Amino acid sequence: MATIPPLPSRDDVLRMARNTTDMTGQLLDTAGNITRIALNTFDPRDGSGAEMLRVLRRTTAELAEASASPQAQEAFHRIVDTLTRLGTTGAPLAVHPVSEPAQALLAALGDSLLPVLDAVEPAVEEFAAALGELVEAASPLLPAGAGLAAGVLLALTPVLRSAAEVLRDGTPELRRIADALTSAVAPLIPLQVSLAERAATAGAGVVRAALPPLADLTEAAAATGKAARPVLVAGEELLVSGLEQLQPLLLSGAGWAGRVVRAAAVRVSAAVSPSAEPGVVVAVAAG
């Protein structure tokens, strides 16, 4: 005969009621915050909300049309296939004993890298902004670079195919080479391990002995740098002023070189194909 489970006590009922009340309150607060965000975002008083809705409608329509294309469907299939392969191969790796030290290493790196990342964040932001400006300024060169990269890839494709065919045909010889290397290297591994341990011990001793004089040398170099800072600043100002004075000469020299090259190109083109433009005479004077 099945036993009747005991009824929850008064404390259990009160605890469940309090938890339910707290969760309900948090959900209501979250819903209220989402509602406020929606009202602030789609506020119709200045017309921005309706315009944003129109933009969202057009964007979602274009995304829906693009996602139905054969290229997008093929990309989705590839993503699903990749995720499937990662799932089937990642599960054994996650439970492998090697994963434990790897996780410990990642945790230690995360704890030690957080202060470093906080310290370099302003520099990284400035570098990212400068890099964006550089990319935007160099955007006219991007089509030429893309064409050059495409040409290099097309030129490398036959080489890679030939190499693949050679390696495929030489599979038995490659196996013989691998077996020979394995039989030759395997007896040396214990010796290399012992030598590595001795080298690590000696290197640690050298580092411990070199740290105090290195600290003294660093302090002396810092003091020297502080003392020589005015001289360095004066040298930098002199170098910059010299470059500023040389800038007009460099610009004029570059312009003269450009005119000479253009004149040479016109003469070479006329010499190579003199009948291309029989009715046009081009005269270019360099100077």
DRENDREN-874308 format. One record per residue (C-alpha): residue in one letter; x, y, z. Coordinates in steps of 0.25 Angstrom, whole numbers, padded with zeros to 4 digits, always signed. Last residue first. Layout:
# residues N
aXYZ/...
# end
This chain:
# residues 287
g+0241+0282-0261/a+0237+0271-0270/a+0230+0275-0283/v+0219+0267-0289/a+0214+0267-0303/v+0203+0258-0308/v+0199+0258-0323/v+0186+0252-0326/g+0181+0248-0340/p+0189+0234-0341/e+0184+0229-0328/a+0187+0215-0327/s+0197+0215-0338/p+0210+0218-0330/s+0207+0206-0321/v+0220+0203-0313/a+0227+0216-0316/a+0215+0224-0312/s+0213+0216-0299/v+0228+0218-0296/r+0227+0233-0299/v+0214+0235-0290/a+0220+0226-0279/a+0233+0235-0279/a+0225+0247-0278/r+0217+0242-0267/v+0230+0238-0260/v+0236+0251-0261/r+0224+0258-0256/g+0223+0249-0244/a+0238+0252-0241/w+0236+0267-0242/g+0224+0266-0232/a+0232+0257-0223/g+0243+0267-0223/s+0234+0279-0220/l+0227+0271-0209/l+0241+0267-0203/l+0246+0281-0204/p+0234+0287-0197/q+0235+0277-0186/l+0249+0279-0183/q+0247+0291-0174/e+0236+0283-0166/l+0245+0271-0165/g+0256+0280-0159/s+0246+0286-0149/v+0242+0272-0145/l+0256+0268-0143/l+0260+0280-0135/e+0247+0278-0126/e+0251+0264-0124/g+0265+0268-0120/a+0260+0278-0110/v+0251+0268-0104/l+0263+0258-0103/v+0271+0269-0096/p+0260+0273-0087/r+0258+0258-0083/a+0273+0255-0080/a+0271+0256-0065/k+0258+0248-0065/g+0265+0237-0074/t+0277+0236-0066/a+0268+0234-0053/a+0260+0223-0061/a+0273+0217-0066/a+0278+0216-0052/e+0265+0210-0047/t+0266+0200-0058/l+0280+0196-0055/d+0277+0194-0040/a+0265+0185-0044/l+0274+0178-0053/p+0284+0176-0043/p+0274+0170-0033/l+0267+0161-0044/a+0280+0155-0049/a+0282+0145-0038/r+0267+0140-0038/v+0268+0139-0053/v+0280+0131-0053/g+0275+0122-0043/a+0262+0120-0051/g+0270+0117-0063/a+0278+0106-0056/t+0266+0099-0051/a+0259+0101-0065/a+0271+0095-0072/r+0272+0084-0063/e+0257+0080-0065/a+0259+0082-0080/l+0271+0073-0080/s+0263+0062-0072/v+0251+0064-0082/q+0261+0063-0094/l+0267+0050-0089/p+0253+0044-0087/i+0249+0048-0101/l+0262+0043-0109/p+0257+0029-0110/a+0244+0034-0117/v+0251+0043-0127/a+0257+0032-0136/s+0246+0022-0136/t+0236+0034-0139/l+0244+0040-0150/a+0245+0026-0157/d+0230+0024-0155/a+0227+0038-0161/i+0236+0036-0173/r+0230+0022-0176/r+0216+0028-0175/l+0220+0039-0184/e+0226+0029-0194/p+0213+0022-0194/t+0205+0035-0196/g+0213+0039-0207/d+0201+0040-0218/r+0193+0048-0208/l+0205+0057-0205/v+0208+0060-0220/e+0193+0062-0223/a+0192+0072-0211/a+0204+0079-0216/s+0199+0080-0230/r+0185+0086-0224/l+0193+0096-0216/v+0201+0101-0227/p+0189+0102-0236/t+0182+0110-0226/l+0194+0119-0223/a+0192+0128-0235/l+0177+0130-0233/l+0180+0134-0219/v+0191+0144-0223/g+0181+0150-0233/a+0170+0151-0223/a+0179+0158-0213/l+0184+0168-0224/g+0169+0170-0227/a+0166+0172-0212/g+0178+0182-0211/a+0174+0190-0223/p+0159+0191-0217/l+0164+0195-0203/l+0174+0206-0208/p+0162+0216-0208/s+0159+0212-0194/a+0172+0217-0188/a+0166+0229-0181/e+0155+0220-0175/v+0165+0210-0171/l+0174+0220-0164/e+0162+0227-0157/g+0158+0213-0152/l+0172+0210-0147/a+0172+0224-0140/a+0159+0220-0133/a+0164+0206-0130/f+0177+0212-0124/e+0170+0222-0116/e+0160+0211-0110/v+0172+0201-0108/a+0180+0212-0100/p+0168+0215-0091/e+0166+0200-0089/v+0181+0197-0085/a+0179+0198-0070/d+0166+0191-0069/l+0171+0180-0078/v+0184+0178-0069/p+0175+0178-0057/l+0166+0167-0063/l+0178+0159-0069/s+0182+0152-0056/d+0168+0147-0052/g+0165+0142-0066/l+0179+0136-0068/a+0177+0128-0055/a+0163+0123-0059/l+0168+0120-0073/l+0180+0112-0067/a+0170+0104-0057/q+0161+0101-0069/a+0173+0095-0077/p+0177+0088-0065/e+0164+0081-0064/s+0162+0079-0079/v+0174+0070-0080/p+0165+0059-0073/h+0156+0059-0084/v+0141+0062-0081/a+0141+0074-0089/l+0149+0068-0100/p+0138+0057-0102/a+0127+0067-0103/g+0135+0076-0113/t+0135+0066-0124/t+0120+0063-0125/g+0116+0078-0122/l+0127+0084-0130/r+0122+0075-0142/t+0108+0079-0140/l+0111+0094-0139/t+0119+0093-0152/d+0108+0086-0159/v+0098+0096-0154/i+0107+0108-0159/r+0109+0101-0172/h+0094+0099-0174/f+0092+0114-0170/a+0102+0118-0181/e+0095+0109-0191/q+0082+0116-0188/a+0088+0130-0189/q+0094+0127-0203/p+0081+0121-0207/s+0073+0133-0204/a+0062+0133-0193/s+0071+0140-0183/a+0072+0152-0192/e+0057+0153-0193/a+0055+0153-0178/l+0067+0162-0176/e+0061+0172-0186/a+0047+0171-0179/t+0054+0173-0165/t+0061+0185-0170/r+0049+0191-0176/r+0040+0189-0164/l+0051+0194-0154/v+0053+0206-0163/r+0038+0209-0162/l+0037+0206-0147/m+0049+0216-0145/e+0041+0226-0153/a+0029+0224-0145/g+0037+0226-0132/s+0044+0238-0137/g+0032+0246-0140/d+0034+0256-0129/r+0023+0252-0119/p+0022+0238-0124/d+0031+0232-0113/f+0036+0219-0119/t+0049+0218-0111/n+0044+0224-0098/l+0031+0216-0098/a+0039+0203-0101/i+0049+0206-0090/r+0038+0209-0081/t+0030+0196-0084/i+0043+0188-0083/n+0045+0194-0069/g+0031+0191-0065/a+0033+0176-0070/t+0045+0175-0061/d+0038+0181-0049/l+0027+0171-0051/l+0036+0160-0052/q+0044+0164-0040/g+0031+0165-0032/t+0026+0152-0037/m+0039+0146-0033/d+0039+0152-0019/t+0024+0148-0017/t+0027+0133-0021/n+0039+0133-0012/r+0031+0138+0000/a+0020+0128-0003/m+0030+0117-0004/r+0036+0121+0010/l+0022+0123+0016/v+0018+0109+0012/d+0031+0102+0016/d+0030+0109+0030/r+0016+0104+0032/s+0020+0090+0029/p+0018+0083+0016/l+0008+0071+0016/p+0014+0057+0018/p+0014+0048+0006/i+0003+0037+0007/t+0009+0023+0007/a+0006+0013-0004/m+0000+0000+0000/
# end
